Amino acid sequence: MPLFILNLAHNKLLLLGTYGGAMHLKSSSYVVFCILILFSSCSSKPVLYPNDKFESVGEERAKHDTKICMDKADKFLKSPKAKKMLKSGGAGALLGGVVGGVAGIFTGDIAGSAAQGAAMGGAGGAVAGAMSPDELKQRYVNHCLSKQGYQVLGWD
């Protein structure tokens, strides 16, 4: 697994590979990098524990129930309530971009500072409790399946 190091003193993000190789990313790449990391954690479907419910209904019915829960989650993600829940991470990125842009006025690197500020603001929003659409969908599906008696081990 690669190791990521943010070097603010030199406006670079250092990516150390598993074989000791390194790659430098300019400050304008911070936002793209953060988006890629976010989407790389996306999970496709839940893995169900073969409990009594699963055994009694069978694998096909469990797949059908999972699909229904995932469809309900997709519909929920389009709702105003879900959008409000997801908005705080984006607000952190926006605020970070504004603060970074102001800092760039003083340093002479407006675009680079704004990108760096947006990445740090988005990360701050995530740490403060914001969640990605994927995480919200997973929580929704896990809850939906548990109400039906299934146990979710994880996601693959």
CORQUIJO-V205164 format. One record per pair of residues at least 24 apart in sequence whose ideal C-beta (glycine too) atoms are under 6 Angstrom apart, sorted by the first residue. I is the first residue (numbers start at 1). J is the second residue. Records with the same first field share a line. If there is no record, write none. Layout:
I: J + J
This chain:
11: 112
27: 112 + 115 + 116
28: 112 + 115
30: 115 + 116 + 119
31: 115 + 118 + 119
34: 119 + 122
38: 132
42: 134
43: 155
46: 141 + 152 + 155
47: 153 + 154 + 156
48: 150
49: 151 + 153
51: 151
53: 149 + 150
65: 148
69: 141 + 144 + 145
70: 141
73: 137 + 140 + 141
76: 140
77: 133
86: 133
88: 125 + 130
89: 122 + 125 + 126 + 130
92: 121 + 122 + 124 + 125
93: 118 + 121 + 122
95: 121
96: 120 + 121
